[in-house]
Amino acid sequence: HLKWAFSEAAVLYLRHTHDGKKLLAAIARKHGKGKALSILEHKIGRAVYYMLSRGTVFSTEKFRAA
């Protein structure tokens, strides 16, 4: 269920943010289009774990830097 949830989160992130599209394009240049979405899903999962374990809020700057 978590893989599905993070894939949906990645699609919504791409749909609603311009930064997400730029990030996906950068990842896609290095790894290819199909793998890029999986990498973004994993990156979102790590961000959620970080936020929950430390009790912090989402930071776009930290997300892009990681």
PyMOL Python script that loads the backbone (N, CA, C, O; Angstrom):
from pymol import cmd

cmd.read_pdbstr("""\
ATOM      1  N   HIS A   1       0.808  -1.190   0.000  1.00  0.00           N
ATOM      2  CA  HIS A   1       0.000   0.000   0.000  1.00  0.00           C
ATOM      3  C   HIS A   1       0.861   1.269   0.000  1.00  0.00           C
ATOM      4  O   HIS A   1       0.480   2.278  -0.594  1.00  0.00           O
ATOM      5  N   LEU A   2       2.012   1.220   0.660  1.00  0.00           N
ATOM      6  CA  LEU A   2       2.863   2.404   0.708  1.00  0.00           C
ATOM      7  C   LEU A   2       3.457   2.733  -0.654  1.00  0.00           C
ATOM      8  O   LEU A   2       3.574   3.908  -1.000  1.00  0.00           O
ATOM      9  N   LYS A   3       3.832   1.731  -1.428  1.00  0.00           N
ATOM     10  CA  LYS A   3       4.372   2.003  -2.756  1.00  0.00           C
ATOM     11  C   LYS A   3       3.332   2.720  -3.605  1.00  0.00           C
ATOM     12  O   LYS A   3       3.660   3.670  -4.316  1.00  0.00           O
ATOM     13  N   TRP A   4       2.105   2.284  -3.539  1.00  0.00           N
ATOM     14  CA  TRP A   4       1.040   2.938  -4.288  1.00  0.00           C
ATOM     15  C   TRP A   4       0.844   4.363  -3.784  1.00  0.00           C
ATOM     16  O   TRP A   4       0.697   5.284  -4.588  1.00  0.00           O
ATOM     17  N   ALA A   5       0.839   4.559  -2.478  1.00  0.00           N
ATOM     18  CA  ALA A   5       0.619   5.892  -1.912  1.00  0.00           C
ATOM     19  C   ALA A   5       1.723   6.858  -2.330  1.00  0.00           C
ATOM     20  O   ALA A   5       1.444   8.008  -2.669  1.00  0.00           O
ATOM     21  N   PHE A   6       2.963   6.404  -2.308  1.00  0.00           N
ATOM     22  CA  PHE A   6       4.053   7.296  -2.692  1.00  0.00           C
ATOM     23  C   PHE A   6       4.081   7.544  -4.191  1.00  0.00           C
ATOM     24  O   PHE A   6       4.511   8.611  -4.630  1.00  0.00           O
ATOM     25  N   SER A   7       3.631   6.581  -4.983  1.00  0.00           N
ATOM     26  CA  SER A   7       3.546   6.841  -6.425  1.00  0.00           C
ATOM     27  C   SER A   7       2.459   7.869  -6.714  1.00  0.00           C
ATOM     28  O   SER A   7       2.626   8.718  -7.590  1.00  0.00           O
ATOM     29  N   GLU A   8       1.356   7.800  -5.992  1.00  0.00           N
ATOM     30  CA  GLU A   8       0.307   8.816  -6.144  1.00  0.00           C
ATOM     31  C   GLU A   8       0.802  10.176  -5.671  1.00  0.00           C
ATOM     32  O   GLU A   8       0.505  11.198  -6.291  1.00  0.00           O
ATOM     33  N   ALA A   9       1.554  10.191  -4.578  1.00  0.00           N
ATOM     34  CA  ALA A   9       2.107  11.446  -4.069  1.00  0.00           C
ATOM     35  C   ALA A   9       3.066  12.062  -5.079  1.00  0.00           C
ATOM     36  O   ALA A   9       3.091  13.281  -5.245  1.00  0.00           O
ATOM     37  N   ALA A  10       3.854  11.233  -5.751  1.00  0.00           N
ATOM     38  CA  ALA A  10       4.789  11.737  -6.754  1.00  0.00           C
ATOM     39  C   ALA A  10       4.040  12.354  -7.935  1.00  0.00           C
ATOM     40  O   ALA A  10       4.420  13.413  -8.434  1.00  0.00           O
ATOM     41  N   VAL A  11       2.991  11.696  -8.370  1.00  0.00           N
ATOM     42  CA  VAL A  11       2.202  12.226  -9.493  1.00  0.00           C
ATOM     43  C   VAL A  11       1.548  13.548  -9.109  1.00  0.00           C
ATOM     44  O   VAL A  11       1.534  14.488  -9.905  1.00  0.00           O
ATOM     45  N   LEU A  12       1.011  13.626  -7.906  1.00  0.00           N
ATOM     46  CA  LEU A  12       0.391  14.880  -7.457  1.00  0.00           C
ATOM     47  C   LEU A  12       1.430  15.983  -7.281  1.00  0.00           C
ATOM     48  O   LEU A  12       1.160  17.142  -7.596  1.00  0.00           O
ATOM     49  N   TYR A  13       2.612  15.633  -6.782  1.00  0.00           N
ATOM     50  CA  TYR A  13       3.690  16.602  -6.641  1.00  0.00           C
ATOM     51  C   TYR A  13       4.082  17.159  -8.008  1.00  0.00           C
ATOM     52  O   TYR A  13       4.314  18.359  -8.151  1.00  0.00           O
ATOM     53  N   LEU A  14       4.153  16.290  -9.003  1.00  0.00           N
ATOM     54  CA  LEU A  14       4.495  16.737 -10.351  1.00  0.00           C
ATOM     55  C   LEU A  14       3.388  17.586 -10.961  1.00  0.00           C
ATOM     56  O   LEU A  14       3.661  18.538 -11.692  1.00  0.00           O
ATOM     57  N   ARG A  15       2.155  17.248 -10.664  1.00  0.00           N
ATOM     58  CA  ARG A  15       1.029  17.971 -11.234  1.00  0.00           C
ATOM     59  C   ARG A  15       0.919  19.394 -10.680  1.00  0.00           C
ATOM     60  O   ARG A  15       0.503  20.306 -11.394  1.00  0.00           O
ATOM     61  N   HIS A  16       1.286  19.584  -9.420  1.00  0.00           N
ATOM     62  CA  HIS A  16       1.008  20.858  -8.761  1.00  0.00           C
ATOM     63  C   HIS A  16       2.226  21.738  -8.519  1.00  0.00           C
ATOM     64  O   HIS A  16       2.067  22.858  -8.033  1.00  0.00           O
ATOM     65  N   THR A  17       3.431  21.285  -8.834  1.00  0.00           N
ATOM     66  CA  THR A  17       4.603  22.128  -8.608  1.00  0.00           C
ATOM     67  C   THR A  17       5.471  22.183  -9.854  1.00  0.00           C
ATOM     68  O   THR A  17       5.676  21.178 -10.533  1.00  0.00           O
ATOM     69  N   HIS A  18       5.967  23.355 -10.134  1.00  0.00           N
ATOM     70  CA  HIS A  18       6.884  23.531 -11.255  1.00  0.00           C
ATOM     71  C   HIS A  18       8.254  22.966 -10.897  1.00  0.00           C
ATOM     72  O   HIS A  18       8.954  22.436 -11.759  1.00  0.00           O
ATOM     73  N   ASP A  19       8.636  23.078  -9.626  1.00  0.00           N
ATOM     74  CA  ASP A  19       9.922  22.534  -9.175  1.00  0.00           C
ATOM     75  C   ASP A  19       9.977  21.025  -9.349  1.00  0.00           C
ATOM     76  O   ASP A  19      11.027  20.465  -9.667  1.00  0.00           O
ATOM     77  N   GLY A  20       8.844  20.373  -9.139  1.00  0.00           N
ATOM     78  CA  GLY A  20       8.800  18.926  -9.294  1.00  0.00           C
ATOM     79  C   GLY A  20       9.078  18.502 -10.725  1.00  0.00           C
ATOM     80  O   GLY A  20       9.747  17.496 -10.957  1.00  0.00           O
ATOM     81  N   LYS A  21       8.576  19.251 -11.672  1.00  0.00           N
ATOM     82  CA  LYS A  21       8.803  18.928 -13.082  1.00  0.00           C
ATOM     83  C   LYS A  21      10.264  19.115 -13.450  1.00  0.00           C
ATOM     84  O   LYS A  21      10.825  18.325 -14.210  1.00  0.00           O
ATOM     85  N   LYS A  22      10.885  20.164 -12.910  1.00  0.00           N
ATOM     86  CA  LYS A  22      12.310  20.387 -13.173  1.00  0.00           C
ATOM     87  C   LYS A  22      13.153  19.285 -12.530  1.00  0.00           C
ATOM     88  O   LYS A  22      14.118  18.804 -13.123  1.00  0.00           O
ATOM     89  N   LEU A  23      12.779  18.893 -11.314  1.00  0.00           N
ATOM     90  CA  LEU A  23      13.498  17.833 -10.617  1.00  0.00           C
ATOM     91  C   LEU A  23      13.386  16.516 -11.379  1.00  0.00           C
ATOM     92  O   LEU A  23      14.382  15.812 -11.546  1.00  0.00           O
ATOM     93  N   LEU A  24      12.192  16.181 -11.841  1.00  0.00           N
ATOM     94  CA  LEU A  24      11.989  14.945 -12.597  1.00  0.00           C
ATOM     95  C   LEU A  24      12.780  14.970 -13.899  1.00  0.00           C
ATOM     96  O   LEU A  24      13.344  13.951 -14.296  1.00  0.00           O
ATOM     97  N   ALA A  25      12.830  16.121 -14.571  1.00  0.00           N
ATOM     98  CA  ALA A  25      13.590  16.224 -15.817  1.00  0.00           C
ATOM     99  C   ALA A  25      15.077  15.995 -15.566  1.00  0.00           C
ATOM    100  O   ALA A  25      15.750  15.341 -16.362  1.00  0.00           O
ATOM    101  N   ALA A  26      15.583  16.528 -14.472  1.00  0.00           N
ATOM    102  CA  ALA A  26      17.001  16.343 -14.144  1.00  0.00           C
ATOM    103  C   ALA A  26      17.298  14.879 -13.849  1.00  0.00           C
ATOM    104  O   ALA A  26      18.319  14.351 -14.291  1.00  0.00           O
ATOM    105  N   ILE A  27      16.421  14.227 -13.113  1.00  0.00           N
ATOM    106  CA  ILE A  27      16.613  12.807 -12.805  1.00  0.00           C
ATOM    107  C   ILE A  27      16.480  11.976 -14.076  1.00  0.00           C
ATOM    108  O   ILE A  27      17.222  11.013 -14.271  1.00  0.00           O
ATOM    109  N   ALA A  28      15.532  12.347 -14.945  1.00  0.00           N
ATOM    110  CA  ALA A  28      15.295  11.594 -16.178  1.00  0.00           C
ATOM    111  C   ALA A  28      16.487  11.684 -17.128  1.00  0.00           C
ATOM    112  O   ALA A  28      16.782  10.721 -17.835  1.00  0.00           O
ATOM    113  N   ARG A  29      17.173  12.821 -17.155  1.00  0.00           N
ATOM    114  CA  ARG A  29      18.360  12.940 -18.010  1.00  0.00           C
ATOM    115  C   ARG A  29      19.436  11.944 -17.591  1.00  0.00           C
ATOM    116  O   ARG A  29      20.173  11.421 -18.427  1.00  0.00           O
ATOM    117  N   LYS A  30      19.517  11.689 -16.288  1.00  0.00           N
ATOM    118  CA  LYS A  30      20.564  10.796 -15.793  1.00  0.00           C
ATOM    119  C   LYS A  30      20.160   9.326 -15.847  1.00  0.00           C
ATOM    120  O   LYS A  30      20.983   8.472 -16.177  1.00  0.00           O
ATOM    121  N   HIS A  31      18.880   9.017 -15.522  1.00  0.00           N
ATOM    122  CA  HIS A  31      18.461   7.628 -15.346  1.00  0.00           C
ATOM    123  C   HIS A  31      17.405   7.139 -16.327  1.00  0.00           C
ATOM    124  O   HIS A  31      17.135   5.939 -16.370  1.00  0.00           O
ATOM    125  N   GLY A  32      16.810   8.002 -17.101  1.00  0.00           N
ATOM    126  CA  GLY A  32      15.731   7.610 -17.990  1.00  0.00           C
ATOM    127  C   GLY A  32      14.379   7.953 -17.376  1.00  0.00           C
ATOM    128  O   GLY A  32      14.257   8.116 -16.162  1.00  0.00           O
ATOM    129  N   LYS A  33      13.365   8.061 -18.232  1.00  0.00           N
ATOM    130  CA  LYS A  33      12.061   8.552 -17.781  1.00  0.00           C
ATOM    131  C   LYS A  33      11.353   7.605 -16.815  1.00  0.00           C
ATOM    132  O   LYS A  33      10.818   8.058 -15.803  1.00  0.00           O
ATOM    133  N   GLY A  34      11.336   6.320 -17.095  1.00  0.00           N
ATOM    134  CA  GLY A  34      10.635   5.368 -16.234  1.00  0.00           C
ATOM    135  C   GLY A  34      11.273   5.248 -14.865  1.00  0.00           C
ATOM    136  O   GLY A  34      10.572   5.219 -13.853  1.00  0.00           O
ATOM    137  N   LYS A  35      12.578   5.178 -14.821  1.00  0.00           N
ATOM    138  CA  LYS A  35      13.297   5.052 -13.552  1.00  0.00           C
ATOM    139  C   LYS A  35      13.206   6.352 -12.746  1.00  0.00           C
ATOM    140  O   LYS A  35      13.231   6.325 -11.516  1.00  0.00           O
ATOM    141  N   ALA A  36      13.103   7.482 -13.436  1.00  0.00           N
ATOM    142  CA  ALA A  36      13.070   8.782 -12.758  1.00  0.00           C
ATOM    143  C   ALA A  36      11.858   8.896 -11.837  1.00  0.00           C
ATOM    144  O   ALA A  36      11.974   9.424 -10.731  1.00  0.00           O
ATOM    145  N   LEU A  37      10.719   8.416 -12.270  1.00  0.00           N
ATOM    146  CA  LEU A  37       9.525   8.483 -11.431  1.00  0.00           C
ATOM    147  C   LEU A  37       9.686   7.598 -10.199  1.00  0.00           C
ATOM    148  O   LEU A  37       9.249   7.977  -9.112  1.00  0.00           O
ATOM    149  N   SER A  38      10.293   6.446 -10.343  1.00  0.00           N
ATOM    150  CA  SER A  38      10.541   5.579  -9.189  1.00  0.00           C
ATOM    151  C   SER A  38      11.508   6.224  -8.213  1.00  0.00           C
ATOM    152  O   SER A  38      11.336   6.110  -6.999  1.00  0.00           O
ATOM    153  N   ILE A  39      12.517   6.898  -8.731  1.00  0.00           N
ATOM    154  CA  ILE A  39      13.472   7.595  -7.865  1.00  0.00           C
ATOM    155  C   ILE A  39      12.769   8.709  -7.108  1.00  0.00           C
ATOM    156  O   ILE A  39      13.015   8.900  -5.917  1.00  0.00           O
ATOM    157  N   LEU A  40      11.891   9.452  -7.790  1.00  0.00           N
ATOM    158  CA  LEU A  40      11.141  10.522  -7.128  1.00  0.00           C
ATOM    159  C   LEU A  40      10.223   9.953  -6.047  1.00  0.00           C
ATOM    160  O   LEU A  40      10.102  10.543  -4.974  1.00  0.00           O
ATOM    161  N   GLU A  41       9.584   8.832  -6.309  1.00  0.00           N
ATOM    162  CA  GLU A  41       8.727   8.185  -5.307  1.00  0.00           C
ATOM    163  C   GLU A  41       9.534   7.819  -4.069  1.00  0.00           C
ATOM    164  O   GLU A  41       9.093   8.049  -2.943  1.00  0.00           O
ATOM    165  N   HIS A  42      10.700   7.256  -4.275  1.00  0.00           N
ATOM    166  CA  HIS A  42      11.553   6.872  -3.156  1.00  0.00           C
ATOM    167  C   HIS A  42      12.012   8.099  -2.373  1.00  0.00           C
ATOM    168  O   HIS A  42      12.085   8.067  -1.144  1.00  0.00           O
ATOM    169  N   LYS A  43      12.318   9.166  -3.080  1.00  0.00           N
ATOM    170  CA  LYS A  43      12.751  10.412  -2.444  1.00  0.00           C
ATOM    171  C   LYS A  43      11.629  10.991  -1.583  1.00  0.00           C
ATOM    172  O   LYS A  43      11.888  11.504  -0.495  1.00  0.00           O
ATOM    173  N   ILE A  44      10.395  10.914  -2.057  1.00  0.00           N
ATOM    174  CA  ILE A  44       9.246  11.381  -1.269  1.00  0.00           C
ATOM    175  C   ILE A  44       9.069  10.509  -0.034  1.00  0.00           C
ATOM    176  O   ILE A  44       8.778  11.015   1.049  1.00  0.00           O
ATOM    177  N   GLY A  45       9.242   9.205  -0.192  1.00  0.00           N
ATOM    178  CA  GLY A  45       9.147   8.301   0.952  1.00  0.00           C
ATOM    179  C   GLY A  45      10.168   8.623   2.027  1.00  0.00           C
ATOM    180  O   GLY A  45       9.845   8.613   3.215  1.00  0.00           O
ATOM    181  N   ARG A  46      11.398   8.909   1.620  1.00  0.00           N
ATOM    182  CA  ARG A  46      12.432   9.290   2.587  1.00  0.00           C
ATOM    183  C   ARG A  46      12.083  10.601   3.270  1.00  0.00           C
ATOM    184  O   ARG A  46      12.321  10.759   4.467  1.00  0.00           O
ATOM    185  N   ALA A  47      11.519  11.544   2.521  1.00  0.00           N
ATOM    186  CA  ALA A  47      11.133  12.832   3.093  1.00  0.00           C
ATOM    187  C   ALA A  47      10.027  12.652   4.133  1.00  0.00           C
ATOM    188  O   ALA A  47      10.055  13.290   5.185  1.00  0.00           O
ATOM    189  N   VAL A  48       9.066  11.798   3.844  1.00  0.00           N
ATOM    190  CA  VAL A  48       7.971  11.540   4.789  1.00  0.00           C
ATOM    191  C   VAL A  48       8.506  10.887   6.057  1.00  0.00           C
ATOM    192  O   VAL A  48       8.103  11.249   7.162  1.00  0.00           O
ATOM    193  N   TYR A  49       9.413   9.924   5.900  1.00  0.00           N
ATOM    194  CA  TYR A  49      10.009   9.283   7.069  1.00  0.00           C
ATOM    195  C   TYR A  49      10.758  10.316   7.921  1.00  0.00           C
ATOM    196  O   TYR A  49      10.642  10.310   9.146  1.00  0.00           O
ATOM    197  N   TYR A  50      11.515  11.191   7.280  1.00  0.00           N
ATOM    198  CA  TYR A  50      12.259  12.235   7.977  1.00  0.00           C
ATOM    199  C   TYR A  50      11.305  13.155   8.745  1.00  0.00           C
ATOM    200  O   TYR A  50      11.549  13.487   9.905  1.00  0.00           O
ATOM    201  N   MET A  51      10.229  13.558   8.090  1.00  0.00           N
ATOM    202  CA  MET A  51       9.267  14.465   8.737  1.00  0.00           C
ATOM    203  C   MET A  51       8.591  13.796   9.925  1.00  0.00           C
ATOM    204  O   MET A  51       8.437  14.420  10.975  1.00  0.00           O
ATOM    205  N   LEU A  52       8.187  12.545   9.780  1.00  0.00           N
ATOM    206  CA  LEU A  52       7.501  11.853  10.862  1.00  0.00           C
ATOM    207  C   LEU A  52       8.426  11.542  12.032  1.00  0.00           C
ATOM    208  O   LEU A  52       8.024  11.663  13.189  1.00  0.00           O
ATOM    209  N   SER A  53       9.652  11.145  11.744  1.00  0.00           N
ATOM    210  CA  SER A  53      10.568  10.777  12.821  1.00  0.00           C
ATOM    211  C   SER A  53      11.069  11.982  13.597  1.00  0.00           C
ATOM    212  O   SER A  53      11.377  11.871  14.783  1.00  0.00           O
ATOM    213  N   ARG A  54      11.154  13.139  12.936  1.00  0.00           N
ATOM    214  CA  ARG A  54      11.673  14.329  13.609  1.00  0.00           C
ATOM    215  C   ARG A  54      10.587  15.335  13.975  1.00  0.00           C
ATOM    216  O   ARG A  54      10.859  16.324  14.655  1.00  0.00           O
ATOM    217  N   GLY A  55       9.379  15.091  13.534  1.00  0.00           N
ATOM    218  CA  GLY A  55       8.271  15.993  13.857  1.00  0.00           C
ATOM    219  C   GLY A  55       8.395  17.351  13.193  1.00  0.00           C
ATOM    220  O   GLY A  55       8.015  18.365  13.779  1.00  0.00           O
ATOM    221  N   THR A  56       8.925  17.384  11.967  1.00  0.00           N
ATOM    222  CA  THR A  56       9.089  18.640  11.245  1.00  0.00           C
ATOM    223  C   THR A  56       8.067  18.732  10.121  1.00  0.00           C
ATOM    224  O   THR A  56       7.348  17.774   9.834  1.00  0.00           O
ATOM    225  N   VAL A  57       8.015  19.901   9.492  1.00  0.00           N
ATOM    226  CA  VAL A  57       7.124  20.112   8.360  1.00  0.00           C
ATOM    227  C   VAL A  57       7.924  19.994   7.067  1.00  0.00           C
ATOM    228  O   VAL A  57       9.154  20.027   7.082  1.00  0.00           O
ATOM    229  N   PHE A  58       7.225  19.858   5.964  1.00  0.00           N
ATOM    230  CA  PHE A  58       7.863  19.701   4.651  1.00  0.00           C
ATOM    231  C   PHE A  58       8.573  20.984   4.252  1.00  0.00           C
ATOM    232  O   PHE A  58       8.013  22.074   4.368  1.00  0.00           O
ATOM    233  N   SER A  59       9.793  20.852   3.787  1.00  0.00           N
ATOM    234  CA  SER A  59      10.579  21.983   3.310  1.00  0.00           C
ATOM    235  C   SER A  59      11.007  21.693   1.869  1.00  0.00           C
ATOM    236  O   SER A  59      11.729  20.731   1.608  1.00  0.00           O
ATOM    237  N   THR A  60      10.559  22.527   0.952  1.00  0.00           N
ATOM    238  CA  THR A  60      10.897  22.327  -0.455  1.00  0.00           C
ATOM    239  C   THR A  60      12.396  22.454  -0.679  1.00  0.00           C
ATOM    240  O   THR A  60      12.971  21.717  -1.480  1.00  0.00           O
ATOM    241  N   GLU A  61      13.028  23.382   0.021  1.00  0.00           N
ATOM    242  CA  GLU A  61      14.475  23.577  -0.158  1.00  0.00           C
ATOM    243  C   GLU A  61      15.253  22.346   0.259  1.00  0.00           C
ATOM    244  O   GLU A  61      16.169  21.926  -0.448  1.00  0.00           O
ATOM    245  N   LYS A  62      14.906  21.761   1.390  1.00  0.00           N
ATOM    246  CA  LYS A  62      15.591  20.554   1.833  1.00  0.00           C
ATOM    247  C   LYS A  62      15.289  19.373   0.918  1.00  0.00           C
ATOM    248  O   LYS A  62      16.149  18.524   0.683  1.00  0.00           O
ATOM    249  N   PHE A  63      14.056  19.324   0.399  1.00  0.00           N
ATOM    250  CA  PHE A  63      13.669  18.221  -0.491  1.00  0.00           C
ATOM    251  C   PHE A  63      14.492  18.269  -1.783  1.00  0.00           C
ATOM    252  O   PHE A  63      14.979  17.238  -2.245  1.00  0.00           O
ATOM    253  N   ARG A  64      14.646  19.452  -2.360  1.00  0.00           N
ATOM    254  CA  ARG A  64      15.416  19.581  -3.588  1.00  0.00           C
ATOM    255  C   ARG A  64      16.896  19.328  -3.355  1.00  0.00           C
ATOM    256  O   ARG A  64      17.579  18.806  -4.236  1.00  0.00           O
ATOM    257  N   ALA A  65      17.400  19.687  -2.186  1.00  0.00           N
ATOM    258  CA  ALA A  65      18.828  19.541  -1.901  1.00  0.00           C
ATOM    259  C   ALA A  65      19.218  18.093  -1.624  1.00  0.00           C
ATOM    260  O   ALA A  65      20.364  17.710  -1.861  1.00  0.00           O
ATOM    261  N   ALA A  66      18.311  17.306  -1.141  1.00  0.00           N
ATOM    262  CA  ALA A  66      18.637  15.916  -0.754  1.00  0.00           C
ATOM    263  C   ALA A  66      18.769  14.998  -1.947  1.00  0.00           C
ATOM    264  O   ALA A  66      19.038  13.808  -1.783  1.00  0.00           O
TER     265      ALA A  66
END
""", "prot")
cmd.dss("prot")
cmd.show_as("cartoon", "prot")
cmd.util.cbc("prot")
cmd.orient("prot")
